């Protein structure tokens, strides 16, 4: 979630606002096109990209729905799904499969259930925490292969970027992917333009940085950023409240079971970590029922 940076200058691309202002900038896709090309390791530049509906509509009453972080299509009808994950999520690859297969089913349905000439789908996951503990590479690109590592099908491609595995310093940065990942990990730690790496003068990165530079933002953009901060703070507060309520319910359930077994209030209070008065209040409520 979005948090204000301590230096007060540059907003992290990994934040909600930063991600939407760079990857999700519909007014200027210069950064997105170059970033996607680097993420999928394509030698072919993406000339044009258009955003499409990023909401997954449930097919049946019992099926899941959801929202992609970014969904877009290039001029060659290649489909891109981009998802950012900041917290640990070991099953993230399963979510990527869900997203990609939903898009696959949508394309097949639009083609009147024909499977020939289907466009390519690139499902890209950018993760702050690693999910592949036994793989050293920070970029992994997967298609359907057989046991001999021969490609069976590459209509769907899964790309994962694990940022915590990327440890290059400025003078080690060479490729566009290096530049992208270095920027995503380190941008918010810079306070002055005189400190910027030389490659941040490249047009695609320069434009992205200008969108999340508080000193270059309009009053309207600053307000939008502040509103994002406020909304996220409220979401965190509500989530913490739910967690506390759930813990409270667990303790009440344990107290109830302990009372039913005849344990005294002092012992129950010691076991559950609550006051004796709280145990007695639960006991009174049970007796009133």
C-alpha positions in Angstrom: 0.0 0.0 0.0 1.0 3.6 -0.6 3.1 5.3 2.1 4.6 8.7 2.1 8.3 8.6 1.4 10.6 9.9 4.2 12.5 12.1 1.9 9.3 13.8 0.6 10.5 13.9 -3.0 9.9 10.8 -5.1 7.0 8.4 -4.7 7.9 4.7 -4.9 6.8 3.0 -8.1 5.9 0.0 -5.9 3.2 2.1 -4.1 -0.4 2.1 -5.3 -0.2 5.6 -6.6 3.3 5.2 -8.1 2.4 2.0 -10.0 -0.8 3.5 -11.5 1.0 6.8 -12.4 3.7 5.0 -14.3 2.6 1.6 -15.6 -1.0 2.7 -15.6 -0.5 6.1 -17.3 -3.1 6.0 -20.1 -2.2 9.5 -21.3 1.4 8.6 -22.1 2.4 4.9 -22.6 6.1 5.6 -23.4 7.2 4.0 -20.1 4.8 1.1 -20.2 5.8 0.1 -23.8 9.5 0.0 -23.0 8.9 -1.7 -19.6 6.8 -4.5 -21.1 9.4 -5.1 -23.8 12.0 -5.5 -21.1 9.8 -7.6 -18.9 9.0 -10.2 -21.6 12.6 -10.1 -23.0 11.4 -9.2 -26.5 13.9 -7.7 -29.1 10.9 -6.2 -30.9 9.8 -2.7 -29.7 6.1 -2.3 -28.8 4.9 0.5 -31.1 1.4 1.0 -29.7 -0.5 -0.1 -26.6 -4.1 0.3 -25.5 -5.6 -0.3 -22.1 -8.5 -2.7 -21.9 -11.1 -3.7 -19.3 -9.1 -5.0 -16.3 -12.1 -6.5 -14.4 -12.7 -10.2 -14.4 -16.4 -10.9 -14.5 -17.5 -14.2 -12.9 -18.7 -16.6 -15.5 -21.1 -18.4 -13.1 -22.6 -17.4 -9.7 -20.1 -19.6 -8.0 -17.0 -18.6 -9.9 -14.5 -16.0 -8.9 -14.2 -12.4 -10.2 -11.3 -10.0 -9.7 -9.4 -7.0 -11.1 -6.0 -7.0 -12.8 -3.6 -4.2 -11.9 -3.0 -3.6 -15.6 -4.6 -5.1 -18.7 -3.6 -3.9 -22.2 -3.2 -5.0 -25.9 -0.5 -3.9 -28.4 -0.9 -3.2 -32.1 -0.2 -6.8 -32.9 -3.0 -8.0 -30.7 -0.7 -9.4 -28.0 -2.4 -9.3 -24.6 -0.6 -8.2 -21.4 -1.7 -8.7 -17.8 0.5 -7.1 -15.2 0.1 -7.7 -11.5 2.0 -6.3 -8.6 2.5 -8.2 -5.3 4.2 -6.6 -2.4 3.5 -9.0 0.4 4.5 -12.6 0.6 2.2 -14.8 -1.5 3.6 -18.3 -2.2 0.6 -19.2 -4.3 1.0 -16.2 -6.6 1.6 -18.4 -9.6 -1.8 -19.9 -9.2 -3.4 -16.5 -9.3 -1.4 -15.7 -12.5 -2.8 -18.9 -14.0 -6.3 -17.9 -13.0 -5.9 -14.5 -14.7 -4.3 -15.8 -17.9 -6.8 -18.7 -18.3 -9.7 -16.3 -17.8 -8.3 -14.1 -20.6 -7.8 -17.2 -22.7 -11.4 -18.3 -22.2 -12.6 -14.8 -23.1 -10.7 -14.8 -26.3 -11.9 -18.3 -27.3 -15.5 -17.2 -26.5 -15.1 -14.1 -28.7 -13.8 -16.3 -31.5 -17.0 -18.4 -31.3 -15.1 -21.1 -29.5 -12.5 -21.5 -32.2 -8.9 -22.2 -31.2 -6.9 -21.2 -34.3 -5.0 -17.9 -34.6 -5.4 -17.0 -30.9 -3.3 -14.0 -29.9 -0.5 -14.3 -27.4 -1.1 -13.7 -23.7 1.7 -12.5 -21.4 0.9 -12.7 -17.7 3.5 -10.7 -15.8 3.9 -10.8 -12.1 6.2 -8.3 -10.3 6.9 -9.4 -6.8 8.7 -7.7 -4.0 9.2 -11.0 -2.2 10.5 -14.3 -3.7 8.2 -17.2 -4.5 10.7 -19.5 -6.1 13.1 -20.3 -3.3 15.2 -22.8 -5.3 15.6 -20.6 -8.4 18.3 -17.9 -8.3 17.3 -15.9 -11.4 15.1 -12.8 -10.7 13.4 -13.0 -14.1 11.6 -16.2 -15.1 9.8 -16.7 -18.4 7.7 -19.8 -18.7 5.8 -21.5 -21.6 4.5 -25.0 -22.0 7.4 -27.4 -22.6 7.9 -31.1 -22.5 10.4 -33.2 -20.5 13.1 -32.5 -23.1 12.6 -28.7 -22.7 11.1 -28.5 -26.2 8.3 -25.9 -26.6 4.9 -27.4 -27.0 3.0 -24.1 -26.9 3.9 -20.5 -26.3 0.5 -18.9 -26.7 0.4 -18.2 -23.0 3.6 -16.9 -21.4 4.1 -16.4 -17.7 6.7 -13.9 -16.6 7.8 -13.4 -13.0 10.1 -10.7 -11.6 11.3 -11.1 -8.0 12.7 -7.8 -6.9 14.4 -9.0 -3.8 16.7 -11.2 -5.9 17.8 -8.2 -8.0 20.9 -6.7 -6.2 22.7 -4.8 -8.9 24.2 -1.4 -8.0 24.2 1.6 -10.4 27.5 0.8 -12.1 26.4 -2.8 -12.8 23.2 -1.8 -14.6 23.3 -2.6 -18.4 20.1 -3.8 -19.9 16.7 -2.1 -20.0 15.4 -4.7 -17.6 18.3 -3.8 -15.2 17.3 -0.1 -15.5 13.7 -0.9 -14.8 14.3 -3.0 -11.8 16.9 -0.7 -10.3 14.5 2.2 -10.7 11.6 0.3 -9.1 13.8 -0.7 -6.1 15.7 2.5 -5.6 13.9 5.5 -7.0 12.3 6.6 -3.7 15.7 6.8 -1.9 17.0 9.6 -4.1 16.4 13.2 -3.0 18.1 15.4 -5.6 18.4 15.2 -9.4 22.2 15.6 -9.2 22.2 12.1 -7.6 20.3 10.5 -10.4 21.9 7.7 -12.5 22.7 8.8 -16.1 20.2 6.3 -17.5 17.4 8.1 -15.8 17.7 10.7 -18.6 16.4 8.2 -21.1 13.0 9.3 -22.3 11.0 6.4 -21.0 12.4 6.6 -17.5 12.5 10.4 -17.4 8.7 10.5 -18.2 7.9 7.9 -15.5 9.9 9.7 -12.9 8.2 13.0 -13.7 4.9 11.5 -12.9 5.9 10.6 -9.4 8.1 13.6 -8.5 6.2 15.5 -5.9 8.0 18.7 -6.8 6.9 18.4 -10.4 3.3 17.5 -9.7 0.3 19.8 -10.1 -1.9 20.6 -7.1 -4.5 18.2 -8.5 -2.0 15.4 -8.7 -0.7 16.0 -5.2 -4.3 16.0 -4.0 -4.9 12.6 -5.8 -1.8 11.3 -4.1 -2.9 12.5 -0.7 -6.3 10.9 -1.2 -4.7 7.6 -2.0 -2.7 7.8 1.2 -5.8 8.6 3.2 -7.8 5.7 1.5 -5.0 3.2 2.2 -4.6 4.4 5.8 -8.3 3.8 6.3 -8.1 0.4 4.6 -5.2 -0.6 6.9 -7.2 0.6 10.0 -10.3 -1.4 9.0 -8.2 -4.5 8.3 -6.5 -4.2 11.7 -9.9 -3.8 13.3 -11.1 -7.0 11.6 -8.0 -8.9 12.7 -8.5 -7.7 16.3 -12.2 -8.6 16.2 -11.3 -12.1 14.9 -8.8 -12.6 17.7 -11.4 -11.4 20.2 -13.9 -14.0 18.8 -11.2 -16.7 19.1 -10.6 -15.8 22.7 -14.3 -15.8 23.6 -14.7 -19.2 22.0 -11.7 -20.6 24.0 -13.1 -19.0 27.2 -16.5 -20.6 26.5 -15.0 -24.0 26.0 -12.9 -23.6 29.2 -15.8 -22.6 31.3 -17.8 -25.6 30.0 -15.0 -27.8 31.2 -15.2 -26.3 34.7 -12.0 -24.3 34.7 -11.9 -21.3 37.1 -11.9 -17.7 35.9 -8.3 -17.0 37.1 -6.8 -20.0 35.2 -8.8 -19.2 32.1 -7.6 -15.6 32.2 -4.0 -16.8 32.5 -4.4 -19.2 29.6 -6.1 -16.7 27.2 -4.2 -13.6 28.2 -7.2 -11.6 29.2 -8.4 -10.1 32.5 -10.4 -12.1 35.1 -13.2 -9.5 34.7 -13.4 -10.2 31.0 -13.7 -14.0 31.7 -16.5 -13.2 34.2 -18.3 -11.0 31.7 -18.3 -13.8 29.2 -19.6 -16.1 31.9 -22.4 -13.7 32.7 -23.4 -13.5 29.0 -23.5 -17.2 28.7 -25.6 -17.6 31.9 -28.1 -15.0 30.6 -28.6 -17.0 27.4 
